[in-house]
Amino acid sequence: MALLHRATIRPTKLELLADWVPAQPWGEPGVELVGAFRFDDPEGEVGIETHVVATAGGHLLQAPLTYRGAPLAGAEQFLVCTMEHSVLGPRWVYDAVGDPVYARVLASVLLAGVGQADEIVEGTDAPREPSVRVRGSGAPSGDVPPVGDVTASSDGSTTIMQTRDVRMVVVRRLDRDAADVAHGSSLTGTWSGQDAPVLLAHLA
């Protein structure tokens, strides 16, 4: 479960994405938010949120982020920015592909079908409707090997995440028809105006 505080954050998520995304190998300027989804950190320490954004050039991009209460040692190259959260205080925002917590969760989604987090707004009881719905193809009985450290390399359309035993592909430039391609264990998503599942990640 993801508890969403009624808070003020600086910079806003749109502001940080608009600044960071165009500087990436797969990025473009003119970013607008389309939707987002969250996964749970089993330890309850790290926020995990993936944004789908549209660009002025007409492309859809995927930007998974992690939110931490302290710097992640050795992950300086993946630091997006520091954010001031009116409830939680300073937050260190990372490109999630370089965060081992995200790597473990994504592997669990692809191999064991772990679902997205329920989003509960502070002061309410029922989960709100997520703006992006996702589904992992893994089976609940699937074996998820230890992840350990993670390395990541990006090109103009994808990021390859390599752990000790698992190699995963995060699709950065989304193809509305790519879910029809057989990729084995995969993560797909839908959102308003996009009823056909779109490929978001898969095992390499």
Buried (B, 14 or more C-beta within 10 A) or exposed (E): EBEBEEEEBEBEBEBBBBEBBBEBEBBBEBBEBBBBBBBBBEEEEBBBBBBBBBBEEEBBBBBBBBBBEEEBEEBEEBBBBBBEBEEBEEBBBBBBBBBBBBBBBBBBBBBBBBBBBBBBBEEEEEEEEBBBBBBBBBEEEBEBEEBEEBEBEBEEBBBBBBBEEBEBBBBBBBBEEBBEEEBEBBBBBBBEEBEEBBBBBBBE
